[in-house]
Amino acid sequence: MTDKYEPQAQFLKALAHPMRLAILNILRNSEECVCHIEAALGRRQAYISQHLMLLREAGLIQDRRDGWNIYYRVAKQEVFGLIDQTSGMVGVDAPPAGENLSPRKSVPNCPCPKCSPGSNCGSPVKG
């Protein structure tokens, strides 16, 4: 009887972490590369990548490679209706789209091509 609810439960589990909600909010208006998400959230790449993997497995985000950079985007925009509704249900304001991070506005300490034109945030460090 409860087997029919398993897909919904798995979908909701993918959303059930503050970091994954923050990542989705950063991706609300545009695709972003991993280094941009790292800089915006102040977390290490390995930690961000774990959450990106779970969101990707749930079908909520998609990725594309462009040279050294991997860009993520939301695959199911409808998820924001659910996120915004739950914000209202628990009595908090929905965060502003992208945490006020415009795709064209740079994030401090972000080496991504959007924030630092001419940079290649995924390139190996030369030394």
Phi, psi and omega in degrees: 000316183278350181301327182292344180266355183301315178301319178295318180298318179295320178298313181293326176298323180296332180271347191277050175208133182302324181292321180291324175295320178295319178298313179300322180293324176297325181272003185303319186253343182197165174284152180218154177273163183302317183296329177292316179297318177303308183295320182294325183261349179067034180239160180286155183302319182298318180294314178299317183297324177299316180289323176298321179298315180295319178294322178293316179297329179280355179080014182275333179229161175230159179231162173213148180259138174223096185066235179279345187267143172245125181253140179244146177216158180283131181269332182234092182300337180300338181300332181290330173297317178294314180298315181294322178295318180294327176301314179294323182293328181264002173080028175239151176289140175297137179298149177299149181308126177067022181050039182066019178261096177292145178302336181261358180262132183282155177252132179306138178067018178262121180270008185294159181301331178288323183270329181228081181309137180092349179273162177227087191298337181266001185284149179297147178286131179262137182205000000 
